[in-house]
Amino acid sequence: MSEPKPPIPRSIILFVLVFMSATTIMALNQGNTEFLFYAISLLVIIAILAYLHKSVHFSTSALWLLTIWGFLHMIGGTIPVSTNFVADDAVPVLYSLRIHPDLPRYDQIIHTFGFFSATVACWEIIRAKLHVEPTTQHRLALAVIAAIMGMGLGALNEVLEFIATRFTDTNVGGYTNTGWDLVSNTIGTVCAGFWCLNRRRPSEQHNPDQSE
């Protein structure tokens, strides 16, 4: 008999409901139509992850990584910032924040963190389908595969951003922004690949939040 899969911790569900509600209200008050596209996209992603969790059983750490990514993504497009920290006439929101000309933008940092998180989730999906503990050589192959999957998701994200520009004015940016996004995505996926090399099977490290 297969081992029952614990549900997504209620603390995560509550956190998602709170930040999605708060950022949606903020965006509507600002007349931010671009946000609605990303909010709908995030809801679709949440539904897909909830469906996958039934068979994959993501670890609590992976679920929180993805949740925090969603939170940072949503506040990035709704929280205003000073124009003193925004370059190239970009919309003065958190996503455009660059504290110093030689430092990455908030957007690029979130891309790195986000696709680190996505790669960890990809690794857990792969591991969930294995029934034996992989050798060191196989661990390396799985980490590389997970990183490639994460890069693919990063490329898909850029396609969605391009589609958004066809329907509404956005703060996505041009070719240079897309290039830096892809670089940031790659850094995140490679770091996650190295991190996954020494991770155990998700079911072995999961500590369900039973008290919530």
Contacts in CASP RR format, 6 or more apart in sequence:
PFRMAT RR
TARGET T0000
AUTHOR 0000-0000-0000
METHOD contacts of the structure
MODEL  1
MSEPKPPIPRSIILFVLVFMSATTIMALNQGNTEFLFYAISLLVIIAILA
YLHKSVHFSTSALWLLTIWGFLHMIGGTIPVSTNFVADDAVPVLYSLRIH
PDLPRYDQIIHTFGFFSATVACWEIIRAKLHVEPTTQHRLALAVIAAIMG
MGLGALNEVLEFIATRFTDTNVGGYTNTGWDLVSNTIGTVCAGFWCLNRR
RPSEQHNPDQSE
3 203 0 8 1.000
5 53 0 8 1.000
5 54 0 8 1.000
5 55 0 8 1.000
5 57 0 8 1.000
6 57 0 8 1.000
6 206 0 8 1.000
6 208 0 8 1.000
6 210 0 8 1.000
8 50 0 8 1.000
8 53 0 8 1.000
8 63 0 8 1.000
9 60 0 8 1.000
9 63 0 8 1.000
9 208 0 8 1.000
9 209 0 8 1.000
9 212 0 8 1.000
10 209 0 8 1.000
10 212 0 8 1.000
11 209 0 8 1.000
11 212 0 8 1.000
12 63 0 8 1.000
12 64 0 8 1.000
12 67 0 8 1.000
15 67 0 8 1.000
15 71 0 8 1.000
16 46 0 8 1.000
16 67 0 8 1.000
19 70 0 8 1.000
19 71 0 8 1.000
19 74 0 8 1.000
19 75 0 8 1.000
20 39 0 8 1.000
20 42 0 8 1.000
20 43 0 8 1.000
20 74 0 8 1.000
23 35 0 8 1.000
23 39 0 8 1.000
23 74 0 8 1.000
23 75 0 8 1.000
23 77 0 8 1.000
23 78 0 8 1.000
24 35 0 8 1.000
24 39 0 8 1.000
26 32 0 8 1.000
26 78 0 8 1.000
26 79 0 8 1.000
27 35 0 8 1.000
27 36 0 8 1.000
27 39 0 8 1.000
27 77 0 8 1.000
27 78 0 8 1.000
30 78 0 8 1.000
32 77 0 8 1.000
32 78 0 8 1.000
33 168 0 8 1.000
34 77 0 8 1.000
34 164 0 8 1.000
34 168 0 8 1.000
34 169 0 8 1.000
34 170 0 8 1.000
34 171 0 8 1.000
35 74 0 8 1.000
35 77 0 8 1.000
35 78 0 8 1.000
37 164 0 8 1.000
37 167 0 8 1.000
37 168 0 8 1.000
38 73 0 8 1.000
38 74 0 8 1.000
38 77 0 8 1.000
38 164 0 8 1.000
39 74 0 8 1.000
41 160 0 8 1.000
42 70 0 8 1.000
42 73 0 8 1.000
42 74 0 8 1.000
49 58 0 8 1.000
49 66 0 8 1.000
49 121 0 8 1.000
52 58 0 8 1.000
52 125 0 8 1.000
53 63 0 8 1.000
55 128 0 8 1.000
56 124 0 8 1.000
56 125 0 8 1.000
56 128 0 8 1.000
56 202 0 8 1.000
57 128 0 8 1.000
57 202 0 8 1.000
57 203 0 8 1.000
57 206 0 8 1.000
58 66 0 8 1.000
58 121 0 8 1.000
58 124 0 8 1.000
58 202 0 8 1.000
59 124 0 8 1.000
59 202 0 8 1.000
59 205 0 8 1.000
59 206 0 8 1.000
60 206 0 8 1.000
60 207 0 8 1.000
60 208 0 8 1.000
60 209 0 8 1.000
61 120 0 8 1.000
61 205 0 8 1.000
62 117 0 8 1.000
62 120 0 8 1.000
62 121 0 8 1.000
62 124 0 8 1.000
62 202 0 8 1.000
65 114 0 8 1.000
65 116 0 8 1.000
65 117 0 8 1.000
65 120 0 8 1.000
65 121 0 8 1.000
66 117 0 8 1.000
66 118 0 8 1.000
66 121 0 8 1.000
68 113 0 8 1.000
68 117 0 8 1.000
69 110 0 8 1.000
69 113 0 8 1.000
69 114 0 8 1.000
69 117 0 8 1.000
69 118 0 8 1.000
72 110 0 8 1.000
72 113 0 8 1.000
73 110 0 8 1.000
73 114 0 8 1.000
75 94 0 8 1.000
76 93 0 8 1.000
76 94 0 8 1.000
76 95 0 8 1.000
76 106 0 8 1.000
76 107 0 8 1.000
76 110 0 8 1.000
77 93 0 8 1.000
77 94 0 8 1.000
77 95 0 8 1.000
77 171 0 8 1.000
78 93 0 8 1.000
78 94 0 8 1.000
79 93 0 8 1.000
79 94 0 8 1.000
80 92 0 8 1.000
80 93 0 8 1.000
80 94 0 8 1.000
81 92 0 8 1.000
81 93 0 8 1.000
81 94 0 8 1.000
81 96 0 8 1.000
81 97 0 8 1.000
82 92 0 8 1.000
83 92 0 8 1.000
85 97 0 8 1.000
85 98 0 8 1.000
85 99 0 8 1.000
86 92 0 8 1.000
86 96 0 8 1.000
86 97 0 8 1.000
86 98 0 8 1.000
87 96 0 8 1.000
87 98 0 8 1.000
87 101 0 8 1.000
90 96 0 8 1.000
90 171 0 8 1.000
90 173 0 8 1.000
91 171 0 8 1.000
93 171 0 8 1.000
94 106 0 8 1.000
95 105 0 8 1.000
95 106 0 8 1.000
95 107 0 8 1.000
95 110 0 8 1.000
95 171 0 8 1.000
96 105 0 8 1.000
96 106 0 8 1.000
96 107 0 8 1.000
96 171 0 8 1.000
97 105 0 8 1.000
97 106 0 8 1.000
98 104 0 8 1.000
98 105 0 8 1.000
98 106 0 8 1.000
104 180 0 8 1.000
104 184 0 8 1.000
105 180 0 8 1.000
107 177 0 8 1.000
107 181 0 8 1.000
108 180 0 8 1.000
108 181 0 8 1.000
108 183 0 8 1.000
108 184 0 8 1.000
109 184 0 8 1.000
111 154 0 8 1.000
111 181 0 8 1.000
111 184 0 8 1.000
111 185 0 8 1.000
111 188 0 8 1.000
112 184 0 8 1.000
112 185 0 8 1.000
112 187 0 8 1.000
112 188 0 8 1.000
112 191 0 8 1.000
113 188 0 8 1.000
114 188 0 8 1.000
115 150 0 8 1.000
115 151 0 8 1.000
115 153 0 8 1.000
115 154 0 8 1.000
115 157 0 8 1.000
115 184 0 8 1.000
115 185 0 8 1.000
115 188 0 8 1.000
115 189 0 8 1.000
115 192 0 8 1.000
116 188 0 8 1.000
116 189 0 8 1.000
116 191 0 8 1.000
116 192 0 8 1.000
116 195 0 8 1.000
117 192 0 8 1.000
118 150 0 8 1.000
118 153 0 8 1.000
118 154 0 8 1.000
118 189 0 8 1.000
118 192 0 8 1.000
119 146 0 8 1.000
119 147 0 8 1.000
119 149 0 8 1.000
119 150 0 8 1.000
119 188 0 8 1.000
119 189 0 8 1.000
119 192 0 8 1.000
119 193 0 8 1.000
119 196 0 8 1.000
120 146 0 8 1.000
120 192 0 8 1.000
120 195 0 8 1.000
120 196 0 8 1.000
122 145 0 8 1.000
122 146 0 8 1.000
122 149 0 8 1.000
122 150 0 8 1.000
122 153 0 8 1.000
123 142 0 8 1.000
123 143 0 8 1.000
123 146 0 8 1.000
123 192 0 8 1.000
123 193 0 8 1.000
123 196 0 8 1.000
123 199 0 8 1.000
124 202 0 8 1.000
126 142 0 8 1.000
126 145 0 8 1.000
126 146 0 8 1.000
126 149 0 8 1.000
127 142 0 8 1.000
127 201 0 8 1.000
127 202 0 8 1.000
128 202 0 8 1.000
128 203 0 8 1.000
130 201 0 8 1.000
133 201 0 8 1.000
134 142 0 8 1.000
139 197 0 8 1.000
140 197 0 8 1.000
142 196 0 8 1.000
143 193 0 8 1.000
143 194 0 8 1.000
143 196 0 8 1.000
143 197 0 8 1.000
144 193 0 8 1.000
146 189 0 8 1.000
146 192 0 8 1.000
146 193 0 8 1.000
146 196 0 8 1.000
147 189 0 8 1.000
147 190 0 8 1.000
147 192 0 8 1.000
147 193 0 8 1.000
148 189 0 8 1.000
150 185 0 8 1.000
150 189 0 8 1.000
150 192 0 8 1.000
151 185 0 8 1.000
151 186 0 8 1.000
151 189 0 8 1.000
154 181 0 8 1.000
154 182 0 8 1.000
154 185 0 8 1.000
155 182 0 8 1.000
155 185 0 8 1.000
157 181 0 8 1.000
157 185 0 8 1.000
158 178 0 8 1.000
158 181 0 8 1.000
158 182 0 8 1.000
161 170 0 8 1.000
161 172 0 8 1.000
161 178 0 8 1.000
161 181 0 8 1.000
162 172 0 8 1.000
162 178 0 8 1.000
164 170 0 8 1.000
164 172 0 8 1.000
165 172 0 8 1.000
172 178 0 8 1.000
199 205 0 8 1.000
END
